[in-house]
Structures are given as C-alpha cells and as structure tokens.
Amino acid sequence: MSKNGENQGNSEQDLNEQQQIRREKLAALQAEGKNPFAVTTWPQDSFAKNIKENFEEMDGKEVCIAGRMMSRRVMGKASFLDVMDTTDRIQVYFRIDELGEETYKEFKAYWDVGDIIGVTGNVFRTKRGEVSVRATGAKLLSKSLLPLPEKFHGLTNTDTRYRQRYLDLIVNPEVKDTFVKRSQIITEIRNYLDGQKFLEVETPVLHTIAGGASARPFTTHHNTLDMDLYLRIALELYLKRLIVGGFDRVYEIGRVFRNEGMDTKHNPEFTELELYQAYTDIHGMMDLTEDLIRTVATKVMGTTKVQVKGVDIDFAQPFARVSMKDAVKEYAGVDFDDFKSLDEARACAKEHHLDVQPRHKMGDIMNLFFDEYCEDKLVQPTFLTGHPTDISPLAKKDPRDPRYTERFELFICGTEHANAFSELNDPIDQRERFEAQAAAKAAGDDEACDVDEDFLTALEYGMPPTGGLGIGIDRLVMTLTGAETIRDVLLFPTMKPKE
C-alpha cells in the first residue's frame, strides 16, 4: 500500500484495508470541519471536451470544472491529475505556490483516485502538448470510500459490469458512448415521426388481458380491485383503439414485458416503438421502415454503413424481400405447396427433428422450419413476407391466398428487428382469430392471446385501413453501435440476484 492509498489491489484484504484508510481520511477531514458531503454546489462553467476541442479560443482563459479524479501523480510541490467529467478527461496541474499550501497539503494527505473534485484555473498547453488546466483553486466535493477497479486492467468481468453499471461507465468510456448514441437514436426516431405528422401518445402498462403479441406475460394483482393484471407484452391494441377514435397517425416508445427466456437478444423488459397509420398498408410500412432506419443511421452514426459481427451492412441499399414459404423452400428444401394435408407436414417436420406439438397447425410448422433453417441466413436487411394466418392473428389475410397474411418482419444479420401488418380491421374475422388463439391457449400454448372484447367492440365501430409497425429499439441500437449482446445496450439489464 502506497502512502497515498492508491494501490489498486484486488484481494478482499487489500480492499478492506483501502476502505478503512479512506474512511479514516474522511473522518480526519470532518474533524477539521471540511466534510465533503456537506458541499451542495459548485459553479461549473466549462467541460473537458469543449476546452480541448476549442483550445485556441480557451487558451489562458479562467475556467471552473468538476468531475471525478481518475489518476494522480504527486511530485513534491507539484502534481498532475486527470479529471473526468460527463464529456471527457482533462489533465489538471496542481502547484503549491498557485493552489495554496493548505489546499495542496489536503490534496496530498486526504484526496484519492475516485473522489469528486472541483477546480478553478487557467487553460494552457504543457511542454508535451497536452491541453490542461493550471489550478488556482480546488475543492473536494465528494469522497469516494471504495477504490475504483484496478487501473491497468479496467473492469472486464461482464457480470460485474452489468450489475454495477455505474462502475462500468466510470472506467470504460466507450460504454458511455453507446448509451449516448442510444439516446440520440431514440431522439432521431421521434424527430422523424414527428416530421411525418405522427402523434406521440402513452397507453397503459397494466392490461386486463394479455394481447397484441405472442408471448408469455408477467402477472400481478391489484389489491383494491381484487383482480389480476398483466404487464403489457405489446402496445398494439390500445394504439389501434386510437386509430378507431380518429387519430390517423400515432406512435409510442415504451417498455414492454415478456416472461420468457434470456439470451444475447432477449431481456424480460425491453423498449419497443409501435406506430399506426391510417389509409396505408404493409407496403407503406415497408417504405417507412426503410426510410426511418436509413435516416436515423445517417443522423446518429454519420453513415448508412455499419459493421455487425464482422459483416458490412449498408442501409442505403434497397432492402431485400422474400416470402417465408420461399425462404423455407430455398434453405430447408421443403415446399409447403407439396403438402396435401397437415399430417404430411407433421411427418416432414418430425423427419427434420423439429419439435412439433399436437396444437401446431400448418402455419406453426412452417414457422418452425423457418426458425431452424432460414433465420440466420437473412444477413443483409430483408423484409420477410407472407406469414401464415395461423401465426398472425392481427394481420389482414392476403386476398390472393388466405392461408397467408399481409405481414412482414425485418431481419438484419439473422435477427428480427421489426414486425408489421396491414392491420386486420374486420371485427368478425378478428373474433374468429382471437377465439382460435384462446383455443390454442387452452391446449397449452402459453404465448397465445385472449379474446379482447373491448377491442372487438372498437373494431365494430369501424377502423380505417391501417398499417402498423413495431421496432425493437434495443436490437436496432445493437446493430447501429455494433454491440454483441442486448445487455450492452441496456443500462440496467435484468440479472439474477447474488446469493
């Protein structure tokens, strides 16, 4: 342990020793009437990034900065330290005859890496060319009682990074950049939709019926009403009620919740964009989806070209289009037009070792083939169309072949990013689809939805032809930033509690 308590040892004994030393320093400061936690404000007027990028204008000017001390190099009567604020790091030069003997002694004796400090001083460039601040005043604003992770190796344990995101953000600057971009992506989505005359709305998170998607819901209980409620699995059914009510273009960006498995693409709660536009269809949604993603990529990333898992993706190119039936035929070698009965399809699926359940219909089996053989083949942005009616209870049937619907999913690098329909607005057909879903649920399908009588009533009043679209914000952020797991784009991903 160095005299300044800066050894970043990793053992529990070292950690306990450093904690004790820092607490003793805090107690000494408090005994001198210098309690850092009593400080309530600091007149910060400048930021590291701006100072460094605009040095010619800032040279010699007095600035007031604040941030976390990330390193310190004490050299007798002069010292260098790095201060990190919300924008960047900047070097600060402490000199006893400019800072003052009392403050300098306090710095040497009681301040540690990780402490929050405020500095006033003048901007200059060192002989080595580094833009810095020559301190004329400094104050300890908050004491760090725990040492930061070992400075040479950083915080690399992913479990710790996700559980203690605050530490991850402190010691891994590129992580902060991902979340800044996430915020910018959402902002540009809003800007785009607002520019297209969409109205942003808010709909309930607690639902009396689980519907709008095929997923297992989270259940809770309302004590006053003595009734079970579901955390929403989708935004769809309430937004379409608004289309019925006369709002022709609406959207919502919000959290949805699905009680399902967790992996690199799935978290129990995630952020979804859903939008609905009257008097358009699946083709209008394709055009909007393509233009939206292209615009957001250009605005936030400065380019339409991104690299995902070593693959170059260019959103400036027209998105490919392929039907599910054709994809299964191409990649699985199975032509569903050849099947004369459901039994033939079941037999073929079993020969391919697919997990066919007694409740599965022809469309479910086609979807099993797609998931197993095709999904990972759709690398470049591709609109997958022609979903079977069996698995699309909220989409209009294709008038050319009612076995299929006017629906698409957008796949990029083998991952679904969006789902869209020509929305079903026939209340009689919708009731039949809901009842089929209810029967599937009774047969053991935990992801099937219930019959939503109020939504059916809304449809009976008349809903105009409508196109609807849902985009997974987290997956879009992953693609645009190159993140390999959804946990890298969620500030606080769901984690199993430590024992």
C-alpha positions in Angstrom: 0.0 0.0 0.0 1.5 3.4 -1.0 1.4 6.3 1.4 -1.4 7.9 -0.7 -3.6 4.8 -0.6 -3.5 4.3 -4.3 -2.6 0.7 -4.6 -5.4 -0.9 -6.6 -5.0 -4.4 -5.2 -7.8 -6.9 -5.9 -7.8 -9.1 -2.8 -10.5 -8.8 -0.2 -7.9 -7.9 2.4 -6.5 -5.1 0.2 -10.0 -3.8 -0.4 -10.9 -3.8 3.3 -7.6 -2.0 4.0 -8.3 0.7 1.4 -11.8 1.1 2.6 -10.5 1.7 6.1 -7.9 4.2 5.0 -10.4 6.2 3.0 -12.8 6.3 5.9 -10.0 7.5 8.2 -9.3 10.3 5.7 -12.9 11.2 5.7 -13.1 11.3 9.5 -9.9 13.5 9.6 -11.5 15.9 7.1 -14.7 16.0 9.1 -12.8 16.6 12.3 -11.3 19.7 10.6 -14.7 21.0 9.6 -14.2 20.0 5.9 -16.9 17.4 5.4 -17.0 16.9 1.6 -20.6 15.5 1.8 -21.8 18.9 3.2 -20.9 20.6 -0.1 -24.1 21.4 -2.0 -23.0 23.2 -5.2 -20.0 24.1 -7.4 -20.1 26.8 -10.1 -19.0 24.5 -13.0 -18.9 26.5 -16.3 -16.7 24.5 -18.6 -16.3 20.9 -19.8 -13.2 18.9 -20.8 -14.3 18.1 -24.3 -15.1 21.7 -25.2 -11.8 23.0 -23.6 -9.7 20.5 -25.6 -11.6 20.9 -28.9 -11.5 24.7 -28.7 -8.1 25.3 -27.2 -7.2 28.3 -29.5 -10.2 30.2 -28.1 -9.8 28.9 -24.5 -6.0 29.3 -24.1 -5.3 31.4 -21.0 -9.0 31.7 -20.0 -10.1 31.0 -16.5 -12.4 28.0 -16.2 -14.3 26.2 -13.5 -14.5 22.4 -14.0 -15.7 19.5 -11.9 -15.6 15.7 -12.1 -14.0 12.5 -10.9 -10.3 12.3 -10.2 -9.1 9.3 -12.3 -5.4 9.5 -11.6 -2.8 11.5 -9.6 0.9 11.8 -10.0 2.4 13.6 -6.9 5.8 15.1 -7.4 6.7 17.1 -4.3 5.4 20.6 -4.7 3.7 20.0 -8.0 1.3 17.3 -9.1 -0.7 16.2 -12.2 -4.1 14.6 -12.1 -6.8 13.6 -14.6 -10.3 14.8 -14.0 -13.2 13.1 -15.9 -16.5 15.0 -16.4 -19.5 13.9 -18.4 -17.8 14.8 -21.7 -14.1 13.7 -21.4 -11.0 13.7 -19.3 -8.7 16.6 -18.9 -5.3 17.0 -17.2 -5.0 19.4 -14.2 -1.8 20.8 -12.9 -1.5 21.4 -9.1 1.3 23.6 -7.9 1.7 24.5 -4.2 2.5 28.2 -4.8 -0.5 28.7 -7.1 -3.0 26.4 -5.4 -2.1 27.4 -1.8 -0.3 25.4 0.8 -3.4 24.4 2.8 -5.3 23.0 -0.2 -2.2 21.3 -1.6 -1.5 19.6 1.7 -5.1 18.5 2.0 -4.9 17.1 -1.6 -1.8 15.1 -0.8 -3.0 13.8 2.5 -6.7 13.1 2.0 -7.7 13.0 -1.6 -7.9 9.7 -3.5 -8.5 8.5 -7.0 -12.2 8.3 -7.5 -13.0 11.4 -5.5 -15.2 14.1 -7.0 -13.5 17.4 -7.1 -14.0 21.0 -8.4 -11.1 23.0 -9.9 -10.8 26.6 -11.0 -7.8 27.6 -13.1 -6.5 28.7 -16.4 -6.3 26.7 -19.6 -2.8 26.1 -21.0 -0.8 23.6 -23.0 2.1 21.7 -21.4 5.5 21.3 -23.0 4.4 17.9 -24.2 1.5 19.5 -25.9 -1.4 18.3 -23.7 -4.2 20.7 -23.1 -4.5 21.2 -19.3 -5.9 23.4 -16.6 -3.4 25.2 -14.2 -5.3 25.2 -10.9 -5.7 28.3 -8.8 -8.3 26.8 -6.6 -9.7 23.3 -5.8 -12.2 21.7 -3.5 -13.1 18.1 -2.6 -16.9 17.8 -3.4 -17.5 14.2 -2.6 -15.3 11.4 -1.1 -15.0 8.0 -2.7 -15.0 5.4 0.0 -14.4 2.5 -2.3 -11.4 2.3 -4.8 -12.1 2.1 -8.5 -11.2 -1.2 -10.3 -7.5 -1.8 -11.0 -6.5 0.9 -13.3 -4.3 -1.2 -15.7 -6.9 -3.9 -16.3 -10.1 -2.0 -16.0 -13.5 -3.5 -15.4 -13.7 -6.5 -17.7 -15.9 -9.0 -15.8 -19.2 -8.8 -17.7 -21.3 -9.9 -14.7 -19.8 -7.1 -12.6 -20.2 -4.6 -15.4 -23.9 -5.3 -15.8 -24.6 -5.4 -12.1 -22.6 -2.3 -11.3 -23.2 -0.2 -14.4 -22.0 2.9 -12.6 -18.5 1.4 -12.3 -18.7 0.3 -16.0 -19.5 3.8 -17.1 -16.7 5.3 -15.0 -13.8 3.1 -16.1 -14.9 2.1 -19.6 -15.5 5.3 -21.6 -16.7 3.5 -24.7 -19.7 2.2 -22.8 -20.9 5.7 -22.1 -20.7 6.4 -25.8 -23.0 3.5 -26.6 -25.7 4.9 -24.3 -25.2 8.4 -25.6 -25.9 7.0 -29.1 -28.9 5.1 -27.8 -30.4 8.3 -26.6 -29.6 10.0 -29.9 -31.2 7.2 -31.8 -34.5 7.5 -29.9 -34.4 11.3 -30.3 -34.0 10.9 -34.1 -36.8 8.4 -34.3 -39.0 10.9 -32.6 -37.8 13.7 -34.8 -38.5 11.6 -37.9 -42.0 10.5 -36.8 -42.9 14.0 -35.6 -41.8 15.3 -39.0 -44.2 12.8 -40.6 -47.1 14.2 -38.6 -47.3 11.3 -36.2 -48.6 12.0 -32.7 -46.7 10.5 -29.7 -49.1 9.0 -27.1 -49.0 7.0 -23.9 -51.1 3.9 -23.3 -51.5 1.7 -20.2 -48.7 -0.6 -18.9 -51.1 -2.7 -16.9 -53.5 -4.6 -19.0 -56.6 -6.7 -18.0 -56.0 -9.0 -21.0 -52.6 -10.2 -22.3 -52.7 -9.5 -26.1 -51.1 -7.8 -29.0 -48.3 -10.3 -29.4 -47.5 -14.0 -28.9 -45.7 -14.0 -25.6 -46.0 -15.2 -22.0 -46.9 -12.3 -19.8 -45.9 -11.2 -16.3 -48.9 -11.3 -13.9 -49.6 -9.0 -11.0 -52.5 -8.3 -8.7 -54.4 -5.1 -8.0 -55.5 -5.2 -4.3 -58.2 -2.6 -4.4 -60.0 -4.0 -7.4 -59.0 -7.6 -6.3 -58.1 -8.6 -9.9 -55.1 -9.9 -11.8 -53.4 -7.6 -14.3 -50.7 -8.2 -16.9 -47.7 -6.1 -17.7 -48.1 -5.3 -21.3 -46.4 -7.6 -23.9 -47.1 -5.1 -26.7 -48.5 -1.6 -27.4 -50.7 -2.6 -30.3 -54.3 -3.0 -29.2 -54.6 0.3 -27.4 -52.9 2.2 -30.2 -55.4 0.8 -32.7 -58.2 1.9 -30.5 -56.9 5.4 -31.1 -57.0 4.9 -34.9 -60.6 4.0 -34.4 -61.1 7.2 -32.4 -59.8 9.3 -35.2 -56.1 9.8 -34.6 -54.7 8.8 -38.0 -51.1 8.6 -37.1 -49.9 7.6 -33.6 -46.8 6.1 -32.1 -45.5 5.2 -28.7 -42.0 4.3 -27.5 -42.1 2.4 -24.2 -41.2 -0.6 -22.2 -42.9 -4.0 -22.8 -42.5 -7.1 -20.7 -42.3 -10.8 -21.7 -41.9 -13.6 -19.2 -39.6 -15.6 -21.5 -36.0 -16.8 -21.8 -32.9 -14.6 -21.7 -30.0 -14.6 -24.1 -28.0 -12.2 -26.2 -31.1 -11.0 -28.0 -33.7 -11.2 -25.2 -34.3 -9.4 -21.9 -37.6 -9.7 -19.9 -38.2 -6.0 -20.3 -37.3 -4.1 -23.5 -38.1 -0.9 -25.4 -40.4 -1.0 -28.3 -41.6 1.5 -30.9 -45.0 0.9 -32.3 -46.8 3.1 -34.8 -50.0 3.0 -36.7 -51.0 5.0 -39.8 -54.5 5.0 -41.3 -55.1 4.6 -45.0 -51.9 2.7 -45.7 -50.8 -0.9 -45.7 -47.8 -3.3 -45.4 -46.2 -1.6 -48.4 -46.4 1.8 -46.8 -44.9 0.3 -43.7 -42.0 -1.1 -45.7 -41.2 2.3 -47.2 -41.5 4.0 -43.8 -39.3 1.3 -42.1 -36.6 1.5 -44.7 -36.5 5.3 -44.7 -36.7 5.6 -40.9 -33.7 3.3 -40.3 -31.7 4.9 -43.1 -32.4 8.4 -41.7 -31.6 7.5 -38.1 -28.3 5.8 -39.1 -27.2 8.8 -41.1 -28.2 11.3 -38.4 -26.6 9.5 -35.5 -23.8 7.4 -36.9 -22.9 9.8 -39.8 -23.2 7.0 -42.3 -25.6 4.4 -43.6 -22.8 1.7 -43.3 -22.3 -0.3 -40.2 -20.4 -3.5 -39.3 -22.3 -6.2 -37.4 -20.3 -9.3 -36.3 -17.7 -8.6 -39.0 -20.4 -8.2 -41.7 -20.7 -4.9 -43.6 -24.3 -3.6 -43.7 -25.3 -0.7 -45.9 -28.8 0.7 -45.2 -28.5 2.9 -48.3 -29.2 -0.2 -50.4 -32.8 -1.3 -51.0 -33.9 -3.9 -48.5 -34.4 -7.4 -49.9 -37.8 -9.0 -49.9 -38.6 -12.7 -49.6 -41.7 -14.7 -48.5 -41.5 -17.2 -45.6 -42.6 -20.0 -48.0 -39.9 -19.3 -50.5 -37.2 -19.0 -47.7 -38.2 -22.4 -46.3 -38.1 -23.9 -49.8 -34.6 -22.4 -50.5 -32.9 -23.1 -47.2 -34.7 -26.1 -45.8 -35.5 -27.8 -49.2 -39.2 -28.1 -48.1 -42.0 -26.9 -50.4 -45.2 -26.4 -48.4 -47.2 -26.3 -51.6 -46.5 -30.0 -51.9 -48.3 -30.9 -48.7 -51.8 -32.2 -49.2 -52.6 -32.5 -45.5 -51.5 -31.3 -42.1 -50.4 -34.9 -41.3 -47.9 -34.8 -44.2 -46.5 -31.5 -42.9 -46.2 -33.0 -39.4 -44.4 -36.1 -40.7 -41.9 -34.0 -42.6 -41.2 -31.8 -39.6 -40.6 -34.9 -37.5 -38.2 -36.2 -40.1 -36.3 -32.9 -39.7 -36.3 -33.4 -35.9 -38.4 -30.3 -35.3 -40.4 -30.1 -32.0 -44.0 -30.4 -33.4 -46.7 -30.1 -30.8 -50.3 -31.6 -31.2 -51.7 -28.0 -31.2 -49.5 -26.9 -34.1 -51.2 -26.1 -37.4 -49.7 -25.8 -40.9 -48.5 -22.2 -40.3 -46.9 -23.1 -37.0 -44.9 -25.9 -38.7 -43.7 -23.6 -41.5 -42.5 -21.2 -38.8 -40.6 -24.0 -37.1 -38.8 -24.7 -40.4 -38.1 -21.0 -40.8 -36.6 -20.6 -37.3 -34.4 -23.7 -37.7 -33.2 -23.3 -41.3 -33.7 -19.8 -42.5 -33.5 -17.1 -39.9 -29.7 -16.9 -39.7 -29.4 -16.8 -43.5 -31.1 -13.4 -43.7 -28.0 -11.3 -43.2 -28.5 -8.1 -45.3 -31.6 -6.1 -44.4 -34.5 -8.3 -45.6 -38.3 -8.0 -45.4 -39.7 -11.5 -44.7 -43.3 -11.5 -46.0 -46.2 -13.9 -46.4 -46.5 -15.1 -42.8 -49.2 -17.9 -42.3 -52.5 -16.8 -41.0 -52.2 -19.4 -38.2 -49.4 -17.3 -36.6 -50.6 -13.8 -37.4 -53.9 -13.2 -35.5 -53.8 -9.4 -36.0 -52.9 -9.2 -39.7 -55.1 -9.0 -42.8 -55.3 -12.1 -44.9 -53.6 -11.9 -48.3 -56.6 -11.6 -50.8 -54.6 -13.8 -53.3 -54.1 -16.6 -50.8 -56.0 -16.5 -47.5 -53.6 -19.0 -45.9 -51.1 -16.1 -45.6 -51.2 -12.6 -44.4 -50.0 -9.1 -45.4 -47.3 -9.1 -42.8 -43.5 -8.6 -42.8 -40.7 -9.0 -40.3 -37.4 -7.2 -40.9 -34.3 -9.3 -40.4 -30.7 -8.0 -40.2 -27.8 -10.4 -39.5 -30.2 -13.2 -38.7 -32.1 -11.2 -36.1 -35.6 -9.9 -36.2 -35.7 -6.1 -35.8 -39.3 -5.2 -36.8 -42.8 -6.6 -37.3 -45.5 -5.0 -39.4 -49.0 -5.7 -40.8 -51.8 -4.5 -42.9 -53.9 -4.4 -39.8 -56.9 -6.6 -39.6 -60.0 -4.3 -39.3 -62.7 -6.9 -39.9 -64.3 -7.5 -36.4 -65.9 -10.8 -37.5 -62.6 -12.2 -38.8 -60.7 -10.8 -35.8 -63.1 -12.5 -33.4 -62.5 -15.9 -35.1 -58.7 -15.3 -34.9 -59.0 -14.4 -31.2 -61.1 -17.5 -30.5 -58.6 -19.7 -32.3 -55.9 -18.2 -30.1 -57.9 -18.8 -27.0 -58.3 -22.4 -28.0 -54.6 -22.7 -28.5 -54.0 -21.3 -25.1 -56.4 -23.8 -23.6 -54.5 -26.5 -25.4 -51.2 -25.5 -23.7 -49.8 -22.6 -25.7 -48.7 -20.1 -23.0 -47.9 -17.5 -25.7 -51.4 -17.3 -27.2 -53.5 -14.3 -26.6 -57.0 -14.0 -25.1 -60.2 -12.6 -26.6 -60.3 -8.9 -26.1 -64.0 -8.0 -26.2 -63.4 -4.2 -25.8 -61.1 -4.2 -28.8 -63.6 -6.1 -30.8 -66.2 -3.6 -29.9 -63.9 -0.8 -31.0 -63.5 -2.6 -34.4 -67.2 -2.9 -34.8 -67.5 0.9 -34.8 -65.1 0.9 -37.8 -61.3 1.2 -38.2 -60.0 2.5 -41.4 -57.5 0.5 -43.5 -54.3 0.8 -41.4 -50.6 -0.1 -41.5 -48.9 -0.9 -38.2 -45.2 -1.3 -37.3 -43.2 -2.4 -34.3 -39.4 -2.0 -34.0 -37.3 -3.3 -31.2 -35.3 -0.3 -30.1 -32.7 -2.3 -28.2 -31.9 -4.5 -31.2 -31.7 -1.5 -33.5 -29.2 0.1 -31.1 -27.2 -3.1 -31.1 -27.0 -3.1 -34.8 -26.1 0.5 -35.2 -23.5 0.5 -32.5 -22.0 -3.0 -33.1 -23.0 -4.3 -29.7 -22.9 -8.1 -29.5 -25.5 -8.6 -26.7 -28.6 -6.8 -25.6 -27.1 -6.3 -22.2 -24.6 -4.0 -23.7 -27.3 -1.5 -24.8 -29.4 -1.7 -21.6 -28.2 0.4 -18.8 -29.5 -2.0 -16.2 -30.3 -5.4 -17.7 -32.2 -8.0 -15.7 -29.8 -10.0 -13.5 -30.3 -12.9 -11.1 -29.7 -11.6 -7.6 -26.4 -12.5 -6.0 -26.8 -15.0 -3.2 
